[in-house]
Amino acid sequence: MPEIWPTEAKLRGSGLANAVGRISGIASPYAVAVLLDSYGVSGVFILLGSVSVIVAGAIAFIGIETKGASVESIGLDVVTEK
């Protein structure tokens, strides 16, 4: 893990991402099977496309722009936002 985040935020974010990844890894094969049985291949593609759009929106609205910024300035920005 990079050290640009405070330890508390880094551990909480890492744990949350790990938990969501594990839950979605368990649930998605069942969702795909149900959608494939009920709606066919197009239902599966709609699910995957919808999830992709939701993730892209979350990154666009919640993500921090790091292009052209030093690690130190990003770390200071995060710390001063508290």
C-alpha positions as CSV (number, residue, x, y, z in Angstrom):
1,M,0.0,0.0,0.0
2,P,1.4,3.4,-0.8
3,E,2.0,5.8,2.1
4,I,0.0,8.8,0.7
5,W,-2.9,8.0,3.0
6,P,-3.1,8.1,6.8
7,T,-2.9,4.6,8.2
8,E,-6.4,4.6,9.5
9,A,-7.9,5.5,6.1
10,K,-5.5,3.2,4.3
11,L,-6.5,0.1,6.4
12,R,-10.2,0.9,6.3
13,G,-10.2,1.4,2.6
14,S,-8.2,-1.7,2.0
15,G,-10.4,-3.8,4.2
16,L,-13.6,-2.4,2.6
17,A,-12.3,-3.0,-1.0
18,N,-11.2,-6.6,0.0
19,A,-14.6,-7.3,1.5
20,V,-16.6,-6.0,-1.4
21,G,-14.4,-7.9,-3.8
22,R,-14.9,-11.2,-2.0
23,I,-18.6,-10.7,-1.7
24,S,-19.0,-9.8,-5.4
25,G,-16.7,-12.7,-6.3
26,I,-19.1,-15.0,-4.5
27,A,-22.4,-13.5,-5.6
28,S,-21.6,-12.7,-9.3
29,P,-21.5,-16.3,-10.6
30,Y,-25.0,-16.9,-9.1
31,A,-26.3,-13.6,-10.5
32,V,-24.9,-14.6,-13.9
33,A,-26.5,-18.0,-13.8
34,V,-29.9,-16.6,-12.8
35,L,-29.8,-13.9,-15.5
36,L,-28.6,-16.3,-18.1
37,D,-31.5,-18.6,-17.3
38,S,-34.1,-15.9,-17.2
39,Y,-33.0,-13.3,-19.7
40,G,-30.3,-14.9,-21.8
41,V,-26.9,-13.5,-22.8
42,S,-28.3,-10.0,-23.2
43,G,-29.2,-9.9,-19.5
44,V,-25.7,-10.9,-18.5
45,F,-24.2,-8.2,-20.7
46,I,-26.6,-5.6,-19.2
47,L,-25.6,-6.6,-15.7
48,L,-21.9,-6.3,-16.5
49,G,-22.3,-3.1,-18.4
50,S,-24.4,-1.6,-15.5
51,V,-21.7,-2.6,-13.0
52,S,-19.0,-1.0,-15.2
53,V,-21.0,2.3,-15.4
54,I,-21.5,2.4,-11.7
55,V,-17.8,1.8,-11.0
56,A,-16.8,4.5,-13.6
57,G,-19.2,6.9,-11.9
58,A,-17.9,6.2,-8.5
59,I,-14.3,6.8,-9.7
60,A,-15.3,10.0,-11.5
61,F,-17.1,11.5,-8.5
62,I,-15.2,10.1,-5.5
63,G,-11.7,9.6,-7.0
64,I,-8.8,12.0,-6.4
65,E,-7.0,13.3,-9.5
66,T,-3.4,12.5,-9.1
67,K,-2.2,13.5,-12.6
68,G,0.8,15.8,-12.4
69,A,0.8,15.9,-8.6
70,S,3.6,14.8,-6.3
71,V,3.0,12.1,-3.6
72,E,3.7,14.7,-0.9
73,S,1.0,17.2,-2.2
74,I,-1.6,14.4,-2.5
75,G,-0.8,13.3,1.0
76,L,-1.1,16.8,2.4
77,D,-4.4,17.4,0.5
78,V,-5.9,14.2,2.0
79,V,-4.7,15.1,5.5
80,T,-6.0,18.6,5.4
81,E,-9.5,17.5,4.2
82,K,-10.2,15.9,7.6
